[in-house]
Amino acid sequence: MFCVPKAALLHGKSVGFAMQKSRFRSAKSKLLFLFGIIFTKSRRFLGFVIEFLGILVFLDFIDELAVFLVLGA
């Protein structure tokens, strides 16, 4: 009497675990793909910000140099 439901229950659990493992594997690959996009984009953005800040520092230096040359101080 108990053998059939127990076997069915165990079969159901193994199928459930297999489905859960498959979903986790799928979610993990999607997450890695998403992180790849995020970090690639952020790296490009960071490069842009650094380049922009470098230009601002250079322009500030040129401005200070022009003031120094004009005022002669």
C-alpha distances in whole Angstrom, upper triangle without the diagonal:
4,6,7,8,9,11,12,13,15,17,18,19,21,23,24,25,27,28,30,31,33,34,36,37,39,40,41,43,45,46,48,49,50,52,54,55,56,57,59,61,61,63,65,66,67,69,71,71,73,75,76,77,79,81,81,83,85,86,87,89,91,92,93,95,96,97,99,101,102,103,104,102
4,6,6,6,9,10,11,12,14,15,16,18,20,21,22,24,26,27,28,30,31,33,34,36,37,38,41,42,43,45,46,47,48,51,52,53,54,56,58,58,60,62,63,64,66,68,68,70,72,73,74,76,78,78,79,82,83,84,85,88,88,89,91,93,94,95,97,99,99,100,99
4,6,5,6,9,10,11,12,14,15,17,18,20,21,22,24,26,27,28,30,31,33,35,36,37,39,41,41,43,45,46,47,49,51,52,53,55,57,57,59,61,62,63,65,67,67,69,71,72,73,75,77,77,78,81,82,83,85,87,88,89,91,92,93,94,97,98,99,100,98
4,5,5,6,8,10,11,12,14,15,17,18,20,21,22,24,26,27,28,30,32,33,34,36,38,39,40,42,44,45,46,48,50,50,52,54,55,56,58,60,61,62,64,66,66,68,70,71,72,74,76,76,78,80,81,82,84,86,87,88,90,91,92,94,96,97,98,99,98
4,5,5,6,9,10,10,12,14,15,16,18,20,21,22,24,25,27,28,30,31,32,34,36,37,38,40,42,43,44,46,48,48,50,52,53,54,56,58,58,59,62,63,64,65,68,69,69,71,73,74,75,77,79,79,81,83,84,85,87,89,90,91,93,95,95,97,95
4,5,5,6,8,10,10,12,14,15,16,18,20,21,22,24,25,27,28,30,31,32,35,36,37,39,40,41,43,45,46,47,48,50,52,52,54,56,57,58,60,62,62,64,66,67,68,70,72,72,74,76,77,78,80,82,83,84,86,87,88,89,92,93,94,95,93
4,5,5,6,9,10,11,12,14,15,16,18,20,21,22,24,26,27,29,30,31,33,35,36,37,39,40,42,43,45,46,47,49,51,52,53,55,56,57,59,61,62,63,65,66,67,69,71,72,73,75,77,77,79,81,82,83,85,87,88,89,91,93,94,94,93
4,5,5,6,9,10,11,12,14,15,16,18,20,21,22,24,26,27,28,30,32,33,34,36,38,39,40,42,44,44,46,48,49,50,52,54,55,56,58,59,60,62,64,65,66,68,70,70,72,74,75,76,78,80,81,82,84,85,86,88,90,91,92,93,92
4,5,5,6,9,10,10,12,14,15,16,18,20,21,22,24,26,27,28,30,31,32,34,36,37,38,40,42,42,44,46,47,48,50,52,53,54,56,58,58,60,62,63,64,66,68,68,69,72,73,74,75,78,78,79,81,83,84,85,88,89,90,91,89
4,5,5,6,9,10,10,12,14,15,16,18,20,21,22,24,25,26,29,30,31,33,35,36,37,39,41,41,43,45,46,47,48,51,51,52,54,56,57,58,60,62,62,64,66,67,68,70,72,72,74,76,77,78,80,82,83,84,86,88,89,89,88
4,5,5,6,9,10,11,12,14,15,17,18,20,21,23,24,26,27,29,30,32,33,34,36,38,39,40,42,43,45,46,48,50,51,52,54,55,56,57,60,61,62,64,66,66,68,70,71,72,74,76,77,78,80,81,82,84,86,87,88,89,88
4,6,5,6,9,10,11,12,14,15,16,18,20,21,22,24,26,27,28,30,32,33,34,36,37,38,40,42,43,44,46,48,49,50,52,53,54,56,58,59,60,62,64,64,66,68,69,70,72,74,75,76,78,79,80,82,84,85,86,87,86
4,5,5,6,8,10,10,12,14,15,16,18,20,21,22,24,25,26,28,30,31,32,34,36,36,38,40,41,42,44,46,47,48,50,52,52,53,56,57,58,60,62,62,63,66,67,68,69,72,72,74,75,77,78,79,82,83,84,85,84
4,5,5,6,9,10,10,12,14,15,16,18,20,21,22,24,25,27,29,30,31,33,35,36,37,39,40,41,43,45,46,47,49,51,51,53,55,56,57,59,61,62,63,65,66,67,69,71,72,73,75,77,78,79,81,82,83,84,83
4,5,5,6,9,10,10,12,14,15,16,18,20,21,23,24,26,27,28,30,32,33,34,36,38,39,40,42,44,45,46,48,49,50,52,54,55,56,58,60,61,62,64,65,66,68,70,71,72,74,76,77,78,80,81,82,83,82
4,5,5,6,9,10,11,12,14,15,16,18,20,21,22,24,26,27,28,30,32,32,34,36,37,38,40,42,43,44,46,47,48,50,52,53,54,56,58,58,60,62,63,64,66,68,69,70,72,73,74,76,78,79,80,81,80
4,5,5,6,8,10,10,12,14,15,16,18,20,20,22,24,25,26,28,30,31,32,34,36,36,38,40,41,42,44,46,46,48,50,51,52,54,56,57,58,60,61,62,64,66,67,68,70,72,73,74,76,77,78,79,78
4,5,5,6,9,10,10,12,14,15,17,18,20,21,23,24,26,27,29,30,31,33,35,36,37,39,40,41,43,45,46,47,49,51,51,53,55,56,57,59,61,62,63,65,66,68,69,71,72,74,75,77,78,79,78
4,5,5,6,9,10,10,12,14,15,17,18,20,21,22,24,26,27,28,30,32,33,34,36,38,39,40,42,43,44,46,48,49,50,52,54,55,56,58,59,60,62,64,65,66,68,70,71,72,74,75,77,78,77
4,5,5,6,9,10,10,12,14,15,16,18,20,21,22,24,26,26,28,30,31,32,34,36,37,38,40,41,42,44,46,47,48,50,52,52,54,56,57,58,60,62,63,64,66,67,68,70,72,73,74,75,74
4,5,5,6,9,10,10,12,14,15,16,18,20,21,22,24,25,26,28,30,31,32,34,36,36,38,40,41,42,44,46,47,48,50,51,52,54,56,57,58,60,62,63,64,66,67,69,71,72,73,74,73
4,5,5,6,9,10,11,12,14,15,17,18,20,21,23,24,26,27,29,30,31,33,35,36,38,39,40,42,44,45,46,48,50,51,52,54,55,56,58,60,61,62,64,66,67,68,70,71,73,74,73
4,5,5,6,8,10,11,12,14,15,16,18,20,21,22,24,26,27,28,30,32,32,34,36,37,38,40,42,43,44,46,48,48,50,52,53,54,56,58,59,60,62,64,65,66,68,69,71,72,71
4,5,5,6,9,10,10,12,14,15,16,18,20,20,22,24,25,26,28,30,31,32,34,36,36,38,40,41,42,44,46,47,48,50,51,52,54,56,57,58,60,62,63,64,66,67,68,69,68
4,5,5,6,9,10,11,12,14,15,17,19,20,21,23,24,25,27,29,30,31,33,35,36,37,39,40,41,43,45,46,47,49,51,52,53,55,56,58,59,61,62,63,65,67,68,69,68
4,5,5,6,9,10,11,12,14,15,17,18,20,21,23,24,26,27,29,30,32,33,34,36,38,39,40,42,44,45,46,48,49,51,52,54,55,57,58,60,61,63,64,66,67,68,67
4,5,5,6,9,10,10,12,14,15,16,18,20,21,22,24,26,26,28,30,31,32,34,36,37,38,40,42,42,44,46,47,48,50,52,53,54,56,57,59,60,62,63,64,65,65
4,5,5,6,9,10,10,12,14,15,16,18,20,21,22,24,25,26,28,30,31,32,34,35,36,38,40,41,42,44,46,47,48,50,51,53,54,56,57,59,60,62,63,64,63
4,5,5,6,9,10,11,13,14,15,16,18,20,21,23,24,25,27,29,30,31,33,34,36,37,39,40,42,43,45,46,48,49,51,52,54,55,57,58,60,61,63,63,63
4,5,5,6,9,10,11,12,14,15,17,18,20,21,22,24,26,27,28,30,32,33,34,36,37,39,40,42,43,44,46,48,49,51,52,54,55,56,58,59,61,62,61
4,5,5,6,8,10,10,12,14,15,16,18,20,21,22,24,25,26,28,30,31,32,34,36,37,38,40,41,42,44,46,47,48,50,52,53,54,56,57,59,60,59
4,5,5,6,9,10,10,12,14,15,16,18,20,20,22,24,25,26,28,30,31,32,34,36,37,38,40,41,43,44,46,47,49,50,52,53,55,56,58,58,58
4,6,5,6,9,10,11,12,14,15,17,18,20,21,23,24,26,27,29,30,32,33,35,36,38,39,40,42,44,45,46,48,49,51,52,54,55,57,58,57
4,5,5,6,9,10,11,12,14,15,16,18,20,21,22,24,26,27,28,30,31,33,34,36,37,38,40,42,43,44,46,48,49,50,52,53,55,56,55
4,5,5,6,8,10,10,12,14,15,16,18,20,20,22,24,25,26,28,30,31,32,34,35,36,38,40,41,42,44,46,47,48,50,52,53,54,53
4,6,5,6,8,10,10,12,14,15,16,18,20,21,22,24,25,27,29,30,31,33,34,36,37,39,40,42,43,45,46,48,49,51,52,53,52
4,6,5,6,8,10,11,12,14,15,16,18,20,21,22,24,26,27,28,30,31,33,34,36,37,39,40,42,43,45,46,48,49,51,52,51
4,6,5,6,8,10,10,12,14,15,16,18,20,21,22,24,25,26,28,30,31,32,34,36,37,38,40,41,43,44,46,47,49,50,49
4,5,5,6,8,10,10,12,14,15,16,18,19,20,22,24,25,26,28,30,31,32,34,35,37,38,40,41,43,44,46,47,48,47
4,6,5,6,9,10,11,12,14,15,17,18,20,21,23,24,26,27,29,30,32,33,35,36,37,39,41,42,43,45,47,47,47
4,5,5,6,8,10,11,12,14,15,16,18,20,21,22,24,26,27,28,30,31,33,34,36,37,39,40,42,43,45,46,45
4,5,5,6,8,10,10,12,14,15,16,18,20,21,22,24,25,26,28,30,31,32,34,36,37,38,40,41,43,44,43
4,5,5,6,9,10,10,12,14,15,16,18,20,21,22,24,25,27,28,30,31,33,34,36,37,39,40,42,42,42
4,5,5,6,9,10,11,12,14,15,17,18,20,21,23,24,26,27,28,30,31,33,35,36,37,39,41,41,41
4,5,5,6,9,10,10,12,14,15,16,18,20,21,22,24,26,27,28,30,31,33,34,36,37,39,40,39
4,5,5,6,8,10,10,12,14,15,16,18,20,21,22,24,25,27,28,30,31,33,34,36,37,38,37
4,5,5,6,8,10,10,12,14,15,16,18,20,21,22,24,26,27,28,30,31,33,34,36,37,36
4,5,5,6,9,10,11,12,14,15,16,18,20,21,22,24,25,27,29,30,31,33,34,35,35
4,5,5,6,8,10,10,12,14,15,16,18,20,21,22,24,25,27,28,30,31,33,34,33
4,5,5,6,9,10,10,12,14,15,16,18,20,21,22,24,26,27,28,30,31,32,31
4,5,5,6,9,10,10,12,14,15,16,18,20,21,22,24,26,27,28,30,31,31
4,5,5,6,9,10,11,12,14,15,16,18,20,21,23,24,26,27,28,30,29
4,5,5,6,8,10,10,12,14,15,16,18,20,21,22,24,26,27,28,27
4,5,5,6,9,10,10,12,14,15,16,18,20,21,22,24,26,26,26
4,5,5,6,8,10,10,12,14,15,16,18,20,21,22,24,25,25
4,5,5,6,9,10,10,12,14,15,16,18,20,21,22,24,23
4,5,5,6,9,10,10,12,14,15,16,18,20,21,22,21
4,5,5,6,9,10,10,12,14,15,16,18,20,20,20
4,5,5,6,9,10,10,12,14,15,16,18,19,20
4,5,5,6,8,10,11,12,14,15,16,18,17
4,5,5,6,9,10,10,12,14,15,16,15
4,5,5,6,9,10,10,12,14,15,15
4,5,5,6,9,10,11,12,14,14
4,5,5,6,9,10,10,11,11
4,5,5,6,9,10,10,11
4,5,5,6,8,9,11
4,5,5,6,8,9
4,6,5,5,6
4,6,5,8
4,6,8
4,5
4
